[in-house]
């Protein structure tokens, strides 16, 4: 059983990691545009396939849709930022539905407070980062969905230090993108951190949700 599981499912995780690392290493190399774009989308696309094959529940299918939309968003960002951002916004809505289906029953005040902070501070910080740009309104609307997604992930029944942390890393990645639009436009920091934080967040979300569904256990 263990060997069969490894053969059938782990290759998709390994392929995902390989594609993500390859994209990060090769993104500045002289590779034809379509090739590097496909490599970028492959990382999270493999997570979508992993989720679809690893569990047959409605929640796993919903997760697979979230990851598939994110992969399309990764590709869309390479053609036109508004297209990619719009696809990611839709993916956040599907992710919110997943987390709402799996609400944590008992939460302490600090957990609720952190979720509220994610929901409201994310769009506020995003607006502060881009307020002097022409895209301020669109970014703030997107960040509202991003913050809500992260807050709901933190208060879901999935493990906070995998799925919740993954959502927080997603927020950090996007805030770095927004900073790159203005205050960090000349800094190398976003280029080094955006992709690692984004992919690590998606990987934690995908594996955390699927592991919970397979174990049929509620996290502490």
Buried (B, 14 or more C-beta within 10 A) or exposed (E): EEEEEEEEBEBBBEBBBBBBBBBBEBEEEEBEEEEBBBBBBBBBBBBBBBBBBBBEEEBBBBBBBBBBBBBBBBBBBBEEBEBBBBBBBBBBBBBBBBBEEBEBEEBEEEBBEBBBBBBBBBBBBBBBBBEEEEBBEBBBBBBBBBBBBBBBBBBBBBBBEBBBBBBBBBBBBBBBBBBBBBEBEEEEEBEEBBBBBBBBBBBBBBBBBBBBBEEEEEBE
